[in-house]
């Protein structure tokens, strides 16, 4: 048995039925979380064996091998429309639309919709371990730091999640709470992205042009917020931001940064700026 949130794809029959009023609206995020936890507790109360956060079985014949092995970095060969896999350091996916898939096959072409290089091998192995662990509801932070001491910076992120009630720690093992289990896909993606940022060389901010404008989106936003500041002052302020947060901010567009900062309460934004400037 699988226990997932319902995905409504744009343009699909389900979305059309919702828009036309043929079926009632789906639960909001809070409602989905309540439903997930209720279903989780029911299955566990019935003694149904749990294979992962989303997969359950009644009989020992069920191993959920694909869902288990795919999360550990095993080679996966995709066959058929919409299938995805990885091999030789590449991740790829077949055409998702049946018409495009069929046309490519009839023309003698590989029906590949997208292909991308995976990250450096050592980081990929560490990421696969994190993904596999979180798939079953825990993270061994000690093992992570032994694999690469730079990843100790992730403690900032993990501490925040603990304060938010998403996980609890016991002797270096972080276990997801019921709420954390509901959000585990987002948590996993965020953690892997932070790992990639930490383990990749940091890009330095672009120096300002003759007109005083910087090509660095973060610096450009700070320059607008602090019109009397110099490039050197802003750079020093940015360096005080924790590395994972700093690198994720630097990868954001100027518009995205503006929207994020605009959504913060004025008092919180003022405290952030004051703290970074100290």
WOKA-V847859 format. One record per residue. N is the residue number from 0. SS is DSSP state (H for helix, E for strand, C for the rest). PHI is phi as a letter, one per 40 degrees, with the letter a starting at -180 (NA if undefined). OMEGA is omega in degrees with one decimal (NA if undefined). Layout:
N/SS/PHI/OMEGA + N/SS/PHI/OMEGA
This chain:
0/C/NA/178.3 + 1/E/b/-180.0 + 2/C/b/-176.9 + 3/C/b/167.0 + 4/C/c/-179.8 + 5/C/c/175.5 + 6/C/c/177.0 + 7/C/b/-175.5 + 8/C/c/-179.9 + 9/C/d/177.2 + 10/C/g/-178.8 + 11/C/c/-178.4 + 12/H/c/-178.6 + 13/H/c/178.9 + 14/H/c/179.0 + 15/H/c/178.8 + 16/H/c/177.6 + 17/H/c/-177.4 + 18/H/c/-179.4 + 19/H/c/179.7 + 20/C/g/179.8 + 21/C/c/176.9 + 22/C/b/-178.1 + 23/C/c/180.0 + 24/C/c/178.2 + 25/C/c/179.1 + 26/C/c/173.7 + 27/C/c/-175.3 + 28/H/d/179.4 + 29/H/c/178.3 + 30/H/c/177.5 + 31/H/c/178.7 + 32/H/c/178.5 + 33/H/c/-179.4 + 34/H/c/179.6 + 35/H/c/-177.5 + 36/H/c/178.6 + 37/H/c/179.7 + 38/H/c/178.4 + 39/H/d/-178.1 + 40/H/c/179.2 + 41/H/c/-178.2 + 42/H/c/179.4 + 43/H/c/178.3 + 44/H/c/178.5 + 45/C/c/178.9 + 46/C/g/179.0 + 47/C/c/-172.2 + 48/E/c/-178.1 + 49/E/b/177.6 + 50/C/c/178.1 + 51/C/a/-179.2 + 52/C/c/-175.1 + 53/C/b/-174.4 + 54/E/b/-175.3 + 55/E/b/178.6 + 56/E/a/174.1 + 57/C/b/-171.7 + 58/C/b/-177.9 + 59/C/c/179.1 + 60/C/c/-179.0 + 61/C/c/179.9 + 62/C/b/-178.7 + 63/C/f/-172.2 + 64/H/c/-178.5 + 65/H/c/-177.4 + 66/H/c/179.1 + 67/H/c/-174.2 + 68/H/c/-179.4 + 69/H/c/-179.5 + 70/H/c/-179.1 + 71/H/b/178.4 + 72/C/g/178.6 + 73/C/c/176.9 + 74/C/c/179.9 + 75/E/b/176.6 + 76/C/c/-179.0 + 77/C/c/175.2 + 78/C/b/174.9 + 79/C/h/-176.9 + 80/C/c/176.3 + 81/C/g/-178.5 + 82/C/c/178.3 + 83/E/b/179.6 + 84/E/a/177.4 + 85/E/a/-179.2 + 86/E/a/173.7 + 87/C/g/178.9 + 88/C/g/179.2 + 89/E/b/171.9 + 90/E/b/-177.9 + 91/E/a/-179.2 + 92/E/b/176.9 + 93/E/c/177.2 + 94/C/d/-178.4 + 95/C/c/179.0 + 96/C/c/-175.4 + 97/H/c/-179.4 + 98/H/c/179.3 + 99/H/c/178.5 + 100/H/c/-177.9 + 101/H/c/179.9 + 102/H/c/179.7 + 103/H/c/-179.7 + 104/H/c/-179.9 + 105/H/c/-179.9 + 106/C/c/179.2 + 107/C/g/178.9 + 108/C/b/173.6 + 109/C/c/-176.4 + 110/C/c/-176.3 + 111/E/c/-179.6 + 112/E/c/-179.8 + 113/E/a/179.0 + 114/E/a/-178.5 + 115/E/a/174.9 + 116/E/c/173.3 + 117/C/c/-179.0 + 118/C/c/179.7 + 119/C/d/-167.6 + 120/H/d/-177.4 + 121/H/c/178.5 + 122/H/c/178.8 + 123/H/c/179.2 + 124/H/c/178.2 + 125/H/c/178.4 + 126/H/c/179.1 + 127/H/c/178.6 + 128/H/c/178.6 + 129/H/c/-179.2 + 130/H/c/-179.9 + 131/H/c/179.3 + 132/H/c/-178.0 + 133/H/c/176.0 + 134/H/c/178.4 + 135/C/b/168.6 + 136/C/g/179.5 + 137/E/a/176.0 + 138/E/a/177.1 + 139/E/c/-175.4 + 140/H/c/178.4 + 141/H/c/179.2 + 142/H/c/-179.5 + 143/H/c/-179.3 + 144/H/c/176.3 + 145/H/c/179.0 + 146/H/c/179.6 + 147/C/a/-175.2 + 148/H/c/179.3 + 149/H/c/-176.7 + 150/H/c/173.2 + 151/H/d/178.9 + 152/H/c/179.6 + 153/H/c/179.8 + 154/H/d/177.9 + 155/H/c/-179.1 + 156/H/c/-178.2 + 157/H/c/177.5 + 158/H/c/178.6 + 159/H/c/179.8 + 160/H/c/177.6 + 161/H/c/178.3 + 162/H/c/-179.5 + 163/C/c/178.0 + 164/C/g/-178.7 + 165/C/c/178.2 + 166/E/a/176.2 + 167/E/b/-176.9 + 168/E/b/175.8 + 169/E/a/178.7 + 170/C/f/175.6 + 171/C/g/177.1 + 172/E/c/179.0 + 173/E/c/-179.8 + 174/E/b/-179.1 + 175/E/c/171.6 + 176/C/c/177.6 + 177/H/d/178.3 + 178/H/c/177.7 + 179/H/c/178.3 + 180/H/c/178.8 + 181/H/c/-176.0 + 182/C/c/-167.5 + 183/H/c/179.6 + 184/H/c/178.1 + 185/H/c/179.0 + 186/H/c/-179.8 + 187/H/c/-179.4 + 188/H/c/-179.5 + 189/H/c/-177.9 + 190/H/c/179.0 + 191/H/c/178.0 + 192/H/c/177.5 + 193/H/c/178.4 + 194/H/c/179.7 + 195/H/c/179.3 + 196/H/c/-177.5 + 197/H/c/-173.3 + 198/H/c/176.5 + 199/C/b/179.8 + 200/C/d/-179.3 + 201/C/c/176.0 + 202/C/c/178.7 + 203/C/c/179.9 + 204/C/c/178.8 + 205/C/c/178.5 + 206/C/c/-179.6 + 207/C/c/177.2 + 208/C/c/-179.8 + 209/C/c/179.4 + 210/C/c/178.4 + 211/C/g/180.0 + 212/C/c/-179.8 + 213/C/c/176.5 + 214/C/c/178.8 + 215/C/c/-174.5 + 216/H/c/-179.5 + 217/H/c/179.6 + 218/H/c/179.6 + 219/H/c/177.9 + 220/H/c/179.6 + 221/H/c/179.1 + 222/H/c/178.4 + 223/H/c/-179.4 + 224/H/c/-177.6 + 225/C/b/-172.6 + 226/C/d/-178.6 + 227/C/c/-175.0 + 228/C/c/175.6 + 229/C/c/178.4 + 230/H/c/-179.5 + 231/H/c/179.6 + 232/H/c/179.7 + 233/H/c/179.0 + 234/H/c/178.8 + 235/H/c/179.3 + 236/H/c/-179.4 + 237/H/c/-178.5 + 238/H/c/178.5 + 239/C/c/177.1 + 240/C/c/178.9 + 241/C/d/-172.3 + 242/H/d/-178.9 + 243/H/d/-179.9 + 244/H/c/-178.5 + 245/H/d/-177.0 + 246/H/c/177.5 + 247/H/c/176.4 + 248/H/c/-177.8 + 249/H/c/-179.5 + 250/C/c/-179.3 + 251/C/c/177.1 + 252/C/c/-179.8 + 253/H/c/179.9 + 254/H/c/179.8 + 255/H/c/178.7 + 256/H/c/179.7 + 257/H/c/-179.7 + 258/H/c/-180.0 + 259/H/c/-178.4 + 260/H/c/180.0 + 261/H/c/-178.8 + 262/C/c/179.8 + 263/C/c/174.5 + 264/C/d/-178.2 + 265/H/d/-178.9 + 266/H/c/179.3 + 267/H/c/179.3 + 268/H/c/179.4 + 269/H/c/178.6 + 270/H/c/179.7 + 271/H/c/-178.9 + 272/H/c/180.0 + 273/H/c/-179.7 + 274/H/c/179.9 + 275/H/c/-177.7 + 276/H/c/-177.1 + 277/C/c/NA
